[in-house]
Amino acid sequence: MSVNVYIPTPFRHLVGNRANVKAEGGTVREVLGNLDAQFPGFNDQLLDGSGRLARHINVYVNQVEIENLQGEATPVKSGDEVAVIPALAGGAVMTPEMVDRYSRHLIMPQVGSAGQRKIIESSALIIGAGGLGSPVALYLALAGIGKIGIVDFDVVDRSNLQRQILHVTDSVGIPKVESAKQRLNAHNPNVEVVTHEEPITSDNAFRIIEQYDYVINGADNFATRYLVNDAAYLLKKPLIDGSILMFDGQATTYIPGKGCYRCLYPAPPPPGMVPSCAEAGVLGAMCATIGSIQATEVLKLILEVGEPLVNRLLLYDALSLEFRIVKVRRDPNCPLCGDNPTIHELIDYEQFCGAPIPHREAPFGG
């Protein structure tokens, strides 16, 4: 009978660079023997001098390690999946629980064991545990990001529950970062959640952001958006930006050297011209759409697959259910990332925007 065999990256050169192959056999031992018959030399990578599976090789049948079944005598039937997972020198080590948890990633040729380890070894900072920060944080935690930082200084309010899916009714009145940590670790205890219960300012932005590989902006005010943009650029960190209002959403990705938020919006609007979500409202489901796009952008950057939204701005109109993409070019005259920059350090963003960075009554992230 034929079973599916997942081949990890280190062994793919033996099987024509394929992530999945078919093999015949009624037991794991027979399947491995058939693999060696199809791809001579394959078992040299798996067996020790006595012909038994080497101790650094784990084999799983339908995500269950065979040592917990019947070892190499474990029976298999047509349609079963056998995964051969070696230990790798350095990097993250995946436990059987993690192999099971991330199995739908591991079978994807664009991810595989090597890609999942990249995810596990990565870190991301999310600005705001609100409407956008909630789905971003949840999907990155579920994907296995090793370290997630959350910046927020607000407490959960009942009005947040219409859209901020990190929080539940029992969270009302507790700090959002605390609620976020509880929820993320309930979904995935393997993730380290670091809380920053403070407003991000020119005084602490470098200290906070420098600890992470990727920055995700879900702020609900222009002063914070310009601050995070400038700090991420000066620290050479990729910035995944998203915004929502009423039925409209935007998302883009900024890579240092390829443009920044100031190239798109050189100056903020006059105070009061563009209302916040607290003033104009937002359809709750909008947060999921834009937030999941932001999370996807982070994972694409980690895995180095696909085309991220670099130099492209995605526009989403939920009323007409239309997506548009417009080009965003690096501005050679940009004061931050242009040919002759004038911004070399963080400035007074409250003065620049003509509006203060909000406190608890106007929290981050919608």
C-alpha positions as YAML, in Angstrom:
chain: A
units: angstrom
residues:
- id: 1
  name: MET
  ca: [0.00, 0.00, 0.00]
- id: 2
  name: SER
  ca: [1.11, 3.56, -0.68]
- id: 3
  name: VAL
  ca: [1.75, 6.16, 2.02]
- id: 4
  name: ASN
  ca: [2.82, 9.80, 1.89]
- id: 5
  name: VAL
  ca: [6.31, 10.53, 3.23]
- id: 6
  name: TYR
  ca: [7.32, 14.04, 4.29]
- id: 7
  name: ILE
  ca: [10.97, 14.75, 3.46]
- id: 8
  name: PRO
  ca: [12.68, 17.53, 5.48]
- id: 9
  name: THR
  ca: [14.94, 20.05, 3.80]
- id: 10
  name: PRO
  ca: [18.30, 18.36, 4.66]
- id: 11
  name: PHE
  ca: [17.24, 15.17, 2.84]
- id: 12
  name: ARG
  ca: [15.47, 16.65, -0.17]
- id: 13
  name: HIS
  ca: [18.54, 16.53, -2.39]
- id: 14
  name: LEU
  ca: [18.25, 12.74, -2.17]
- id: 15
  name: VAL
  ca: [14.70, 12.69, -3.57]
- id: 16
  name: GLY
  ca: [14.85, 15.25, -6.36]
- id: 17
  name: ASN
  ca: [14.27, 18.24, -4.07]
- id: 18
  name: ARG
  ca: [10.73, 17.18, -3.26]
- id: 19
  name: ALA
  ca: [9.02, 17.79, 0.07]
- id: 20
  name: ASN
  ca: [6.69, 14.79, -0.28]
- id: 21
  name: VAL
  ca: [7.11, 11.40, -1.95]
- id: 22
  name: LYS
  ca: [5.12, 8.18, -2.12]
- id: 23
  name: ALA
  ca: [6.42, 4.91, -0.70]
- id: 24
  name: GLU
  ca: [5.09, 1.36, -0.43]
- id: 25
  name: GLY
  ca: [4.91, -0.78, 2.68]
- id: 26
  name: GLY
  ca: [2.78, -2.13, 5.48]
- id: 27
  name: THR
  ca: [5.07, -1.01, 8.32]
- id: 28
  name: VAL
  ca: [7.40, 1.90, 8.93]
- id: 29
  name: ARG
  ca: [10.40, -0.40, 8.38]
- id: 30
  name: GLU
  ca: [9.05, -1.50, 5.00]
- id: 31
  name: VAL
  ca: [8.31, 2.10, 3.99]
- id: 32
  name: LEU
  ca: [11.87, 3.17, 4.84]
- id: 33
  name: GLY
  ca: [13.20, 0.19, 2.90]
- id: 34
  name: ASN
  ca: [11.11, 1.16, -0.11]
- id: 35
  name: LEU
  ca: [12.40, 4.73, 0.11]
- id: 36
  name: ASP
  ca: [15.96, 3.41, -0.06]
- id: 37
  name: ALA
  ca: [15.04, 1.25, -3.04]
- id: 38
  name: GLN
  ca: [13.61, 4.25, -4.86]
- id: 39
  name: PHE
  ca: [16.36, 6.64, -3.76]
- id: 40
  name: PRO
  ca: [19.57, 4.66, -3.14]
- id: 41
  name: GLY
  ca: [21.53, 6.03, -0.21]
- id: 42
  name: PHE
  ca: [18.50, 7.45, 1.59]
- id: 43
  name: ASN
  ca: [18.78, 5.02, 4.50]
- id: 44
  name: ASP
  ca: [22.46, 5.86, 4.93]
- id: 45
  name: GLN
  ca: [21.19, 9.12, 6.40]
- id: 46
  name: LEU
  ca: [18.80, 7.37, 8.79]
- id: 47
  name: LEU
  ca: [20.45, 4.21, 10.13]
- id: 48
  name: ASP
  ca: [23.30, 3.66, 12.54]
- id: 49
  name: GLY
  ca: [26.02, 1.01, 12.21]
- id: 50
  name: SER
  ca: [23.71, -1.74, 13.46]
- id: 51
  name: GLY
  ca: [21.03, -0.96, 10.89]
- id: 52
  name: ARG
  ca: [18.67, 0.66, 13.39]
- id: 53
  name: LEU
  ca: [17.30, 4.18, 13.26]
- id: 54
  name: ALA
  ca: [19.96, 6.60, 14.50]
- id: 55
  name: ARG
  ca: [19.15, 8.33, 17.77]
- id: 56
  name: HIS
  ca: [19.12, 11.76, 16.12]
- id: 57
  name: ILE
  ca: [16.32, 10.69, 13.74]
- id: 58
  name: ASN
  ca: [12.65, 10.79, 14.73]
- id: 59
  name: VAL
  ca: [9.94, 9.20, 12.61]
- id: 60
  name: TYR
  ca: [6.27, 10.13, 12.95]
- id: 61
  name: VAL
  ca: [3.14, 8.43, 11.66]
- id: 62
  name: ASN
  ca: [0.27, 10.89, 11.38]
- id: 63
  name: GLN
  ca: [2.14, 13.26, 13.74]
- id: 64
  name: VAL
  ca: [2.71, 10.59, 16.41]
- id: 65
  name: GLU
  ca: [6.34, 9.59, 17.13]
- id: 66
  name: ILE
  ca: [6.78, 5.87, 16.44]
- id: 67
  name: GLU
  ca: [8.46, 5.29, 19.82]
- id: 68
  name: ASN
  ca: [5.01, 5.95, 21.26]
- id: 69
  name: LEU
  ca: [3.53, 3.37, 18.87]
- id: 70
  name: GLN
  ca: [5.27, 0.13, 17.83]
- id: 71
  name: GLY
  ca: [8.60, 1.54, 16.70]
- id: 72
  name: GLU
  ca: [9.70, 0.51, 13.22]
- id: 73
  name: ALA
  ca: [7.05, -2.23, 13.30]
- id: 74
  name: THR
  ca: [4.29, 0.39, 13.46]
- id: 75
  name: PRO
  ca: [1.71, -0.57, 10.82]
- id: 76
  name: VAL
  ca: [0.69, 1.95, 8.17]
- id: 77
  name: LYS
  ca: [-2.15, 2.00, 5.72]
- id: 78
  name: SER
  ca: [-2.88, 3.74, 2.47]
- id: 79
  name: GLY
  ca: [-3.19, 7.50, 2.93]
- id: 80
  name: ASP
  ca: [-1.15, 7.66, 6.15]
- id: 81
  name: GLU
  ca: [1.64, 10.21, 6.44]
- id: 82
  name: VAL
  ca: [5.14, 9.28, 7.58]
- id: 83
  name: ALA
  ca: [7.50, 12.15, 8.48]
- id: 84
  name: VAL
  ca: [11.25, 11.71, 8.89]
- id: 85
  name: ILE
  ca: [12.62, 14.51, 11.12]
- id: 86
  name: PRO
  ca: [16.37, 14.79, 11.84]
- id: 87
  name: ALA
  ca: [17.99, 16.86, 14.56]
- id: 88
  name: LEU
  ca: [19.81, 19.88, 13.15]
- id: 89
  name: ALA
  ca: [23.01, 21.41, 14.43]
- id: 90
  name: GLY
  ca: [22.11, 24.68, 16.10]
- id: 91
  name: GLY
  ca: [18.81, 26.50, 15.82]
- id: 92
  name: ALA
  ca: [15.50, 25.64, 17.37]
- id: 93
  name: VAL
  ca: [14.72, 22.09, 18.36]
- id: 94
  name: MET
  ca: [11.19, 20.94, 17.67]
- id: 95
  name: THR
  ca: [9.65, 18.59, 20.17]
- id: 96
  name: PRO
  ca: [7.12, 15.95, 19.08]
- id: 97
  name: GLU
  ca: [4.41, 18.28, 20.43]
- id: 98
  name: MET
  ca: [5.69, 21.06, 18.19]
- id: 99
  name: VAL
  ca: [5.90, 18.77, 15.17]
- id: 100
  name: ASP
  ca: [2.26, 17.91, 15.76]
- id: 101
  name: ARG
  ca: [1.26, 21.54, 16.40]
- id: 102
  name: TYR
  ca: [2.98, 22.88, 13.27]
- id: 103
  name: SER
  ca: [2.31, 19.86, 11.05]
- id: 104
  name: ARG
  ca: [0.34, 21.88, 8.49]
- id: 105
  name: HIS
  ca: [3.37, 24.14, 8.08]
- id: 106
  name: LEU
  ca: [5.83, 21.27, 7.94]
- id: 107
  name: ILE
  ca: [4.14, 19.66, 4.97]
- id: 108
  name: MET
  ca: [4.29, 22.88, 2.94]
- id: 109
  name: PRO
  ca: [7.33, 22.99, 0.64]
- id: 110
  name: GLN
  ca: [7.61, 26.76, 1.22]
- id: 111
  name: VAL
  ca: [7.93, 26.18, 4.98]
- id: 112
  name: GLY
  ca: [9.07, 22.70, 5.98]
- id: 113
  name: SER
  ca: [11.17, 22.03, 9.07]
- id: 114
  name: ALA
  ca: [13.80, 24.61, 8.12]
- id: 115
  name: GLY
  ca: [11.20, 27.32, 7.63]
- id: 116
  name: GLN
  ca: [9.39, 26.47, 10.84]
- id: 117
  name: ARG
  ca: [12.66, 26.78, 12.72]
- id: 118
  name: LYS
  ca: [13.12, 30.22, 11.20]
- id: 119
  name: ILE
  ca: [9.68, 31.17, 12.50]
- id: 120
  name: ILE
  ca: [10.46, 29.79, 15.96]
- id: 121
  name: GLU
  ca: [13.76, 31.68, 16.07]
- id: 122
  name: SER
  ca: [12.17, 35.00, 15.05]
- id: 123
  name: SER
  ca: [10.77, 37.80, 17.17]
- id: 124
  name: ALA
  ca: [8.14, 40.44, 16.47]
- id: 125
  name: LEU
  ca: [7.01, 43.59, 18.26]
- id: 126
  name: ILE
  ca: [3.37, 44.62, 17.98]
- id: 127
  name: ILE
  ca: [2.46, 48.23, 18.67]
- id: 128
  name: GLY
  ca: [-0.98, 48.12, 20.24]
- id: 129
  name: ALA
  ca: [-3.03, 45.21, 21.59]
- id: 130
  name: GLY
  ca: [-6.22, 46.53, 20.03]
- id: 131
  name: GLY
  ca: [-8.16, 45.96, 16.84]
- id: 132
  name: LEU
  ca: [-5.17, 45.26, 14.57]
- id: 133
  name: GLY
  ca: [-2.75, 44.03, 17.21]
- id: 134
  name: SER
  ca: [-5.19, 41.33, 18.29]
- id: 135
  name: PRO
  ca: [-5.36, 39.26, 15.06]
- id: 136
  name: VAL
  ca: [-1.69, 39.92, 14.30]
- id: 137
  name: ALA
  ca: [-0.62, 38.65, 17.72]
- id: 138
  name: LEU
  ca: [-2.91, 35.62, 17.59]
- id: 139
  name: TYR
  ca: [-1.82, 34.45, 14.15]
- id: 140
  name: LEU
  ca: [1.88, 35.00, 14.85]
- id: 141
  name: ALA
  ca: [1.57, 33.08, 18.11]
- id: 142
  name: LEU
  ca: [-0.28, 30.25, 16.40]
- id: 143
  name: ALA
  ca: [2.42, 30.18, 13.72]
- id: 144
  name: GLY
  ca: [5.07, 29.70, 16.40]
- id: 145
  name: ILE
  ca: [6.96, 33.02, 16.49]
- id: 146
  name: GLY
  ca: [9.43, 32.49, 19.30]
- id: 147
  name: LYS
  ca: [9.10, 35.89, 20.96]
- id: 148
  name: ILE
  ca: [6.26, 38.39, 20.70]
- id: 149
  name: GLY
  ca: [6.44, 41.81, 22.30]
- id: 150
  name: ILE
  ca: [3.25, 43.77, 23.00]
- id: 151
  name: VAL
  ca: [3.30, 47.53, 23.57]
- id: 152
  name: ASP
  ca: [0.14, 48.95, 25.12]
- id: 153
  name: PHE
  ca: [-0.69, 50.95, 28.23]
- id: 154
  name: ASP
  ca: [-4.48, 50.81, 28.21]
- id: 155
  name: VAL
  ca: [-6.88, 48.59, 30.13]
- id: 156
  name: VAL
  ca: [-9.59, 46.48, 28.52]
- id: 157
  name: ASP
  ca: [-12.89, 48.33, 28.15]
- id: 158
  name: ARG
  ca: [-16.22, 46.76, 27.31]
- id: 159
  name: SER
  ca: [-16.34, 48.79, 24.07]
- id: 160
  name: ASN
  ca: [-13.13, 47.03, 22.92]
- id: 161
  name: LEU
  ca: [-14.82, 43.62, 22.78]
- id: 162
  name: GLN
  ca: [-16.64, 44.38, 19.50]
- id: 163
  name: ARG
  ca: [-13.36, 43.96, 17.58]
- id: 164
  name: GLN
  ca: [-10.35, 43.30, 19.84]
- id: 165
  name: ILE
  ca: [-10.36, 39.50, 19.82]
- id: 166
  name: LEU
  ca: [-7.43, 39.13, 22.22]
- id: 167
  name: HIS
  ca: [-9.74, 40.16, 25.04]
- id: 168
  name: VAL
  ca: [-12.90, 38.67, 26.56]
- id: 169
  name: THR
  ca: [-15.57, 39.88, 28.93]
- id: 170
  name: ASP
  ca: [-13.62, 38.68, 31.97]
- id: 171
  name: SER
  ca: [-10.68, 40.83, 30.81]
- id: 172
  name: VAL
  ca: [-12.55, 44.11, 31.31]
- id: 173
  name: GLY
  ca: [-10.60, 46.34, 33.67]
- id: 174
  name: ILE
  ca: [-7.23, 44.57, 33.43]
- id: 175
  name: PRO
  ca: [-4.24, 45.83, 31.41]
- id: 176
  name: LYS
  ca: [-4.42, 44.89, 27.76]
- id: 177
  name: VAL
  ca: [-0.87, 43.53, 27.76]
- id: 178
  name: GLU
  ca: [-1.76, 41.19, 30.62]
- id: 179
  name: SER
  ca: [-4.93, 40.03, 28.86]
- id: 180
  name: ALA
  ca: [-2.96, 39.56, 25.64]
- id: 181
  name: LYS
  ca: [-0.28, 37.46, 27.32]
- id: 182
  name: GLN
  ca: [-2.86, 35.19, 28.94]
- id: 183
  name: ARG
  ca: [-4.68, 34.64, 25.66]
- id: 184
  name: LEU
  ca: [-1.56, 34.08, 23.54]
- id: 185
  name: ASN
  ca: [-0.04, 31.58, 25.96]
- id: 186
  name: ALA
  ca: [-3.38, 29.77, 26.18]
- id: 187
  name: HIS
  ca: [-3.19, 29.32, 22.41]
- id: 188
  name: ASN
  ca: [0.53, 28.46, 22.30]
- id: 189
  name: PRO
  ca: [2.59, 28.01, 25.48]
- id: 190
  name: ASN
  ca: [5.77, 27.70, 23.39]
- id: 191
  name: VAL
  ca: [5.75, 31.44, 22.62]
- id: 192
  name: GLU
  ca: [7.54, 33.92, 24.87]
- id: 193
  name: VAL
  ca: [5.27, 36.93, 25.31]
- id: 194
  name: VAL
  ca: [7.02, 40.09, 26.54]
- id: 195
  name: THR
  ca: [4.80, 42.91, 27.77]
- id: 196
  name: HIS
  ca: [5.66, 46.60, 27.56]
- id: 197
  name: GLU
  ca: [2.96, 48.35, 29.59]
- id: 198
  name: GLU
  ca: [3.96, 51.89, 28.67]
- id: 199
  name: PRO
  ca: [3.35, 54.37, 25.87]
- id: 200
  name: ILE
  ca: [6.05, 54.20, 23.22]
- id: 201
  name: THR
  ca: [7.88, 57.53, 23.11]
- id: 202
  name: SER
  ca: [11.05, 59.07, 21.73]
- id: 203
  name: ASP
  ca: [12.70, 58.20, 25.05]
- id: 204
  name: ASN
  ca: [12.02, 54.45, 25.00]
- id: 205
  name: ALA
  ca: [11.38, 53.53, 21.35]
- id: 206
  name: PHE
  ca: [14.95, 52.46, 20.56]
- id: 207
  name: ARG
  ca: [15.21, 50.44, 23.78]
- id: 208
  name: ILE
  ca: [12.01, 48.53, 23.01]
- id: 209
  name: ILE
  ca: [12.28, 48.08, 19.24]
- id: 210
  name: GLU
  ca: [15.93, 46.99, 19.13]
- id: 211
  name: GLN
  ca: [15.00, 43.73, 20.91]
- id: 212
  name: TYR
  ca: [12.92, 42.45, 17.96]
- id: 213
  name: ASP
  ca: [13.40, 41.38, 14.34]
- id: 214
  name: TYR
  ca: [10.13, 42.77, 12.95]
- id: 215
  name: VAL
  ca: [7.86, 45.65, 13.95]
- id: 216
  name: ILE
  ca: [4.11, 45.65, 13.34]
- id: 217
  name: ASN
  ca: [2.29, 48.94, 13.68]
- id: 218
  name: GLY
  ca: [-1.32, 48.92, 14.83]
- id: 219
  name: ALA
  ca: [-1.36, 52.38, 16.42]
- id: 220
  name: ASP
  ca: [-4.44, 54.58, 16.28]
- id: 221
  name: ASN
  ca: [-2.77, 58.00, 16.08]
- id: 222
  name: PHE
  ca: [-0.38, 59.80, 13.76]
- id: 223
  name: ALA
  ca: [2.21, 60.77, 16.37]
- id: 224
  name: THR
  ca: [2.85, 57.11, 17.19]
- id: 225
  name: ARG
  ca: [2.85, 56.12, 13.51]
- id: 226
  name: TYR
  ca: [5.60, 58.60, 12.63]
- id: 227
  name: LEU
  ca: [7.55, 57.73, 15.77]
- id: 228
  name: VAL
  ca: [7.48, 53.98, 15.08]
- id: 229
  name: ASN
  ca: [8.31, 54.54, 11.41]
- id: 230
  name: ASP
  ca: [11.36, 56.65, 12.23]
- id: 231
  name: ALA
  ca: [12.61, 54.37, 14.99]
- id: 232
  name: ALA
  ca: [12.22, 51.22, 12.89]
- id: 233
  name: TYR
  ca: [14.05, 52.81, 9.97]
- id: 234
  name: LEU
  ca: [16.91, 54.14, 12.09]
- id: 235
  name: LEU
  ca: [17.30, 50.68, 13.67]
- id: 236
  name: LYS
  ca: [17.06, 49.00, 10.23]
- id: 237
  name: LYS
  ca: [14.02, 46.93, 11.20]
- id: 238
  name: PRO
  ca: [11.28, 45.93, 8.72]
- id: 239
  name: LEU
  ca: [8.00, 47.65, 9.52]
- id: 240
  name: ILE
  ca: [4.65, 46.09, 8.64]
- id: 241
  name: ASP
  ca: [2.06, 48.84, 8.75]
- id: 242
  name: GLY
  ca: [-1.71, 48.63, 8.85]
- id: 243
  name: SER
  ca: [-4.58, 51.01, 9.47]
- id: 244
  name: ILE
  ca: [-8.37, 50.85, 9.51]
- id: 245
  name: LEU
  ca: [-11.28, 53.28, 9.76]
- id: 246
  name: MET
  ca: [-14.98, 52.60, 9.31]
- id: 247
  name: PHE
  ca: [-15.08, 50.33, 6.20]
- id: 248
  name: ASP
  ca: [-11.60, 51.11, 4.82]
- id: 249
  name: GLY
  ca: [-8.23, 49.52, 5.46]
- id: 250
  name: GLN
  ca: [-4.64, 49.92, 4.32]
- id: 251
  name: ALA
  ca: [-1.55, 47.73, 4.63]
- id: 252
  name: THR
  ca: [2.03, 47.96, 3.42]
- id: 253
  name: THR
  ca: [5.53, 46.79, 4.33]
- id: 254
  name: TYR
  ca: [8.54, 49.06, 4.68]
- id: 255
  name: ILE
  ca: [12.04, 47.65, 4.28]
- id: 256
  name: PRO
  ca: [14.87, 50.04, 5.24]
- id: 257
  name: GLY
  ca: [16.34, 51.49, 2.08]
- id: 258
  name: LYS
  ca: [13.16, 50.93, 0.07]
- id: 259
  name: GLY
  ca: [10.97, 53.72, 1.35]
- id: 260
  name: CYS
  ca: [9.13, 54.56, 4.55]
- id: 261
  name: TYR
  ca: [5.88, 55.99, 5.89]
- id: 262
  name: ARG
  ca: [7.20, 59.53, 5.28]
- id: 263
  name: CYS
  ca: [7.59, 58.75, 1.57]
- id: 264
  name: LEU
  ca: [3.89, 57.92, 1.44]
- id: 265
  name: TYR
  ca: [2.70, 60.66, 3.80]
- id: 266
  name: PRO
  ca: [5.35, 63.39, 4.12]
- id: 267
  name: ALA
  ca: [3.32, 65.31, 6.68]
- id: 268
  name: PRO
  ca: [0.44, 64.44, 9.00]
- id: 269
  name: PRO
  ca: [-3.02, 65.91, 8.41]
- id: 270
  name: PRO
  ca: [-4.04, 68.92, 10.48]
- id: 271
  name: PRO
  ca: [-5.30, 67.92, 13.95]
- id: 272
  name: GLY
  ca: [-8.93, 66.86, 13.83]
- id: 273
  name: MET
  ca: [-9.13, 66.45, 10.05]
- id: 274
  name: VAL
  ca: [-8.92, 62.63, 10.12]
- id: 275
  name: PRO
  ca: [-10.98, 61.10, 12.92]
- id: 276
  name: SER
  ca: [-9.79, 58.17, 14.99]
- id: 277
  name: CYS
  ca: [-11.64, 54.88, 15.31]
- id: 278
  name: ALA
  ca: [-12.91, 56.08, 18.67]
- id: 279
  name: GLU
  ca: [-14.46, 59.08, 16.93]
- id: 280
  name: ALA
  ca: [-15.71, 57.62, 13.63]
- id: 281
  name: GLY
  ca: [-16.00, 53.92, 14.43]
- id: 282
  name: VAL
  ca: [-14.78, 50.81, 12.66]
- id: 283
  name: LEU
  ca: [-16.45, 47.62, 11.49]
- id: 284
  name: GLY
  ca: [-15.04, 44.95, 13.78]
- id: 285
  name: ALA
  ca: [-14.40, 42.40, 11.04]
- id: 286
  name: MET
  ca: [-12.16, 44.93, 9.25]
- id: 287
  name: CYS
  ca: [-9.56, 44.31, 11.94]
- id: 288
  name: ALA
  ca: [-9.35, 40.62, 11.04]
- id: 289
  name: THR
  ca: [-8.83, 41.34, 7.34]
- id: 290
  name: ILE
  ca: [-6.01, 43.87, 7.69]
- id: 291
  name: GLY
  ca: [-4.48, 42.21, 10.75]
- id: 292
  name: SER
  ca: [-4.23, 38.82, 9.04]
- id: 293
  name: ILE
  ca: [-2.58, 40.50, 6.04]
- id: 294
  name: GLN
  ca: [-0.01, 42.06, 8.38]
- id: 295
  name: ALA
  ca: [0.67, 38.69, 10.02]
- id: 296
  name: THR
  ca: [1.05, 37.07, 6.60]
- id: 297
  name: GLU
  ca: [3.56, 39.74, 5.59]
- id: 298
  name: VAL
  ca: [5.68, 38.99, 8.67]
- id: 299
  name: LEU
  ca: [5.73, 35.27, 7.92]
- id: 300
  name: LYS
  ca: [6.59, 35.85, 4.25]
- id: 301
  name: LEU
  ca: [9.55, 38.00, 5.29]
- id: 302
  name: ILE
  ca: [10.76, 35.35, 7.74]
- id: 303
  name: LEU
  ca: [10.44, 32.56, 5.19]
- id: 304
  name: GLU
  ca: [11.73, 34.71, 2.32]
- id: 305
  name: VAL
  ca: [8.91, 33.56, 0.06]
- id: 306
  name: GLY
  ca: [6.51, 35.38, -2.22]
- id: 307
  name: GLU
  ca: [6.38, 39.12, -2.78]
- id: 308
  name: PRO
  ca: [5.80, 41.25, 0.30]
- id: 309
  name: LEU
  ca: [3.92, 44.55, 0.06]
- id: 310
  name: VAL
  ca: [7.15, 46.48, -0.38]
- id: 311
  name: ASN
  ca: [6.69, 49.66, -2.44]
- id: 312
  name: ARG
  ca: [3.03, 48.71, -2.70]
- id: 313
  name: LEU
  ca: [0.07, 49.96, -0.68]
- id: 314
  name: LEU
  ca: [-2.93, 47.66, -0.39]
- id: 315
  name: LEU
  ca: [-6.28, 49.47, -0.15]
- id: 316
  name: TYR
  ca: [-9.35, 47.59, 1.05]
- id: 317
  name: ASP
  ca: [-12.89, 48.90, 0.61]
- id: 318
  name: ALA
  ca: [-15.16, 46.56, 2.52]
- id: 319
  name: LEU
  ca: [-18.39, 48.14, 1.29]
- id: 320
  name: SER
  ca: [-17.63, 47.23, -2.32]
- id: 321
  name: LEU
  ca: [-15.37, 44.32, -1.31]
- id: 322
  name: GLU
  ca: [-12.60, 45.63, -3.53]
- id: 323
  name: PHE
  ca: [-8.84, 45.40, -3.09]
- id: 324
  name: ARG
  ca: [-6.59, 47.83, -4.91]
- id: 325
  name: ILE
  ca: [-2.82, 48.08, -4.91]
- id: 326
  name: VAL
  ca: [-1.03, 51.31, -5.68]
- id: 327
  name: LYS
  ca: [2.71, 51.76, -6.06]
- id: 328
  name: VAL
  ca: [4.68, 53.50, -3.35]
- id: 329
  name: ARG
  ca: [8.10, 54.74, -4.36]
- id: 330
  name: ARG
  ca: [10.98, 55.77, -2.16]
- id: 331
  name: ASP
  ca: [11.16, 59.56, -2.19]
- id: 332
  name: PRO
  ca: [14.73, 60.71, -2.86]
- id: 333
  name: ASN
  ca: [13.83, 63.92, -0.99]
- id: 334
  name: CYS
  ca: [12.46, 62.09, 2.06]
- id: 335
  name: PRO
  ca: [13.95, 63.65, 5.21]
- id: 336
  name: LEU
  ca: [14.36, 60.19, 6.75]
- id: 337
  name: CYS
  ca: [15.30, 57.74, 4.00]
- id: 338
  name: GLY
  ca: [16.09, 60.06, 1.09]
- id: 339
  name: ASP
  ca: [19.40, 60.79, -0.57]
- id: 340
  name: ASN
  ca: [20.20, 63.63, 1.83]
- id: 341
  name: PRO
  ca: [18.38, 62.80, 5.06]
- id: 342
  name: THR
  ca: [17.93, 65.42, 7.74]
- id: 343
  name: ILE
  ca: [16.37, 63.17, 10.38]
- id: 344
  name: HIS
  ca: [19.05, 61.21, 12.23]
- id: 345
  name: GLU
  ca: [17.37, 60.84, 15.60]
- id: 346
  name: LEU
  ca: [13.89, 60.75, 17.05]
- id: 347
  name: ILE
  ca: [12.10, 64.09, 17.27]
- id: 348
  name: ASP
  ca: [9.20, 65.59, 19.20]
- id: 349
  name: TYR
  ca: [6.31, 63.80, 17.47]
- id: 350
  name: GLU
  ca: [3.60, 65.50, 19.46]
- id: 351
  name: GLN
  ca: [4.85, 68.84, 18.17]
- id: 352
  name: PHE
  ca: [5.34, 67.48, 14.63]
- id: 353
  name: CYS
  ca: [1.77, 66.16, 14.46]
- id: 354
  name: GLY
  ca: [0.23, 68.98, 16.48]
- id: 355
  name: ALA
  ca: [-1.40, 66.40, 18.71]
- id: 356
  name: PRO
  ca: [-0.26, 64.45, 21.77]
- id: 357
  name: ILE
  ca: [0.44, 60.74, 21.86]
- id: 358
  name: PRO
  ca: [-2.79, 59.45, 23.45]
- id: 359
  name: HIS
  ca: [-3.08, 58.29, 27.01]
- id: 360
  name: ARG
  ca: [-5.55, 55.77, 28.39]
- id: 361
  name: GLU
  ca: [-8.66, 57.53, 27.18]
- id: 362
  name: ALA
  ca: [-7.50, 57.13, 23.53]
- id: 363
  name: PRO
  ca: [-5.66, 53.81, 23.36]
- id: 364
  name: PHE
  ca: [-3.58, 52.19, 20.64]
- id: 365
  name: GLY
  ca: [-4.92, 50.07, 17.85]
- id: 366
  name: GLY
  ca: [-8.57, 50.94, 17.37]
...
